[in-house]
Amino acid sequence: MARDVTGGDSAPGGDDTIQIGIAVDIPDPWGGQLTRRRVEAGDPLAVPAHVTLLGPTEIPVRVLPAVERHLARVAAAHLPFTLHLRGTGTFRPVTQVVFVAVAAGISECELLAAAINAAPELRREMRFPYHPHVTVAQDVPTEVLDKAYEDLADFSALFEVAAFTLFSHSGATRWQPRRDFRLGGPR
């Protein structure tokens, strides 16, 4: 589904900032299933299931057009690919996160993330190395993390990734899809 939602933020040119994030959406039925699982875990950040390519990043609203042009170039330079989600993993004890693992499509996600982060407006210090995954429980009690880890151990989904999505929020609303960028490969 193509999205181009451009309303709701301050006009380019001011000193206002906006939070953006870039991700691969997980399609239904798997996306809905993983999102429900995260909600059931009591996760306060229960956002729709996704693989993050660029985590929450604050940028001046005035650079958003340049960022979108960069994202269009990145998408055009990368081919669609198959993503296979299988089983669970965790970042514990470093962070209290349980995730569904990316079993195939890892290098494609890594290449997209690196290309996206190459824009000067998007470069930032990373706390941890990039590791594509789908978070299903975060910052909830240990027994809830354990249950999510066990319940989804046999999870498997295989689908084609044809686009990534730019999300934004201004602090007053939840994350909203702003625009999809279709992967197209070299022209």
C-alpha positions in Angstrom: 0.0 0.0 0.0 1.4 3.4 -1.0 1.3 6.1 1.6 2.2 9.8 1.3 0.9 11.6 4.4 2.5 15.0 4.6 0.2 17.0 6.9 0.3 17.6 10.6 3.9 18.9 11.1 5.3 22.4 11.2 6.1 24.0 7.9 9.7 23.6 6.6 11.9 26.5 7.3 11.5 27.0 11.0 13.5 25.8 13.9 10.9 23.2 14.9 12.0 19.6 15.2 10.3 16.3 14.4 11.0 12.7 15.5 11.3 10.3 12.6 11.9 6.6 12.4 12.3 4.3 9.4 11.1 0.7 9.4 10.0 -2.3 7.4 6.3 -3.1 8.3 5.4 -6.7 9.1 2.4 -7.5 6.9 -0.7 -9.3 8.2 -1.5 -11.8 9.4 1.9 -11.9 11.1 2.1 -8.2 11.9 -1.2 -8.2 13.7 -0.3 -11.4 15.6 3.1 -9.9 16.8 1.6 -6.5 17.6 -1.2 -8.2 19.7 1.5 -10.3 21.4 3.4 -7.1 22.4 0.2 -5.5 23.7 -0.7 -8.6 25.7 2.8 -8.6 27.2 1.8 -5.2 28.7 4.6 -3.4 26.7 4.1 0.3 27.1 5.7 0.9 23.7 3.4 -1.5 21.8 3.9 -0.1 18.4 2.9 -2.1 15.3 5.3 -4.9 14.5 8.3 -3.8 12.4 12.0 -4.2 11.7 13.7 -0.9 12.5 16.1 0.6 9.9 16.5 3.9 11.7 15.5 4.3 15.3 13.8 7.4 16.7 15.8 10.4 15.5 15.1 14.0 16.0 15.7 16.3 13.0 14.9 19.9 12.1 11.6 20.0 10.2 13.4 22.1 7.5 15.6 19.1 6.5 12.7 16.7 6.1 12.5 17.3 2.3 16.2 16.5 1.9 15.8 13.3 4.1 12.9 12.2 1.9 14.9 12.7 -1.3 17.7 10.7 0.3 15.3 7.9 1.2 13.9 7.8 -2.3 17.4 7.4 -3.7 18.1 4.6 -1.2 14.9 2.8 -2.1 15.6 3.1 -5.8 19.1 1.6 -5.3 17.9 -1.6 -3.5 15.9 -4.5 -4.8 12.9 -6.1 -3.1 13.9 -9.1 -0.9 12.5 -12.0 1.1 12.4 -11.6 4.8 12.1 -14.7 7.0 11.2 -14.3 10.6 11.8 -17.4 12.7 12.0 -18.1 16.4 12.9 -15.8 19.3 16.0 -14.1 20.8 16.8 -11.7 23.5 19.2 -8.9 24.3 19.1 -9.7 28.0 20.9 -9.0 30.3 22.0 -5.8 28.4 18.5 -4.6 27.7 15.1 -6.1 28.7 14.0 -7.1 25.2 12.6 -10.3 23.6 12.4 -10.4 19.8 11.4 -12.5 16.9 14.6 -13.2 14.9 15.3 -12.3 11.3 16.5 -15.6 9.8 16.9 -14.5 6.2 17.1 -10.9 4.8 19.6 -9.9 7.5 22.2 -8.5 5.0 19.5 -6.7 3.0 18.3 -5.0 6.2 21.9 -4.1 7.2 22.6 -2.6 3.8 19.4 -0.5 3.9 20.1 0.7 7.4 23.7 1.7 6.5 22.5 3.5 3.3 19.8 5.3 5.2 22.2 6.3 8.0 24.7 7.7 5.4 22.7 10.9 5.1 24.4 13.7 7.1 21.0 14.7 8.6 20.5 11.2 10.0 24.0 10.3 11.3 23.9 9.7 15.0 25.8 7.8 17.7 24.5 4.2 18.0 24.3 2.7 21.5 24.5 -0.8 20.0 25.5 -2.4 16.7 22.6 -2.7 14.2 20.8 -6.1 14.6 17.6 -6.5 12.6 14.7 -8.0 14.7 11.1 -7.6 15.6 10.6 -6.6 19.2 7.7 -8.4 20.9 8.3 -7.5 24.6 10.4 -4.7 26.1 10.8 -3.3 29.6 8.2 -5.6 31.2 8.7 -8.1 34.2 11.1 -11.0 33.7 8.3 -13.6 33.7 6.5 -11.8 30.9 9.7 -11.6 28.9 10.2 -15.4 29.5 6.7 -16.1 28.4 7.0 -14.1 25.1 10.3 -15.9 24.5 8.8 -19.3 25.0 5.4 -18.7 23.3 6.9 -17.4 20.0 9.8 -19.9 19.9 8.2 -21.7 16.9 7.0 -18.5 15.1 7.8 -18.4 11.4 6.8 -15.9 8.7 8.1 -15.6 5.2 7.2 -12.6 3.0 8.5 -10.2 0.3 9.7 -6.7 1.4 8.9 -4.3 -1.4 9.1 -1.0 0.6 10.1 0.7 3.8 8.2 3.4 5.7 9.1 6.8 7.1 7.3 7.3 10.4 7.0 10.6 12.3 5.6 12.1 15.4 5.7 15.5 16.9 5.2 14.4 20.5 1.5 15.1 20.6 0.6 11.9 18.7 1.7 8.3 18.4 4.0 7.3 15.6 2.3 7.8 12.2 3.3 6.5 8.8 4.4 9.4 6.7 5.5 7.9 3.4 6.3 4.5 1.9 9.5 4.2 -0.2 9.2 1.4 -2.8 12.3 -0.6 -3.4 13.2 -0.6 -7.1 16.8 -1.6 -7.7 19.2 0.2 -10.0 17.6 2.0 -12.9 
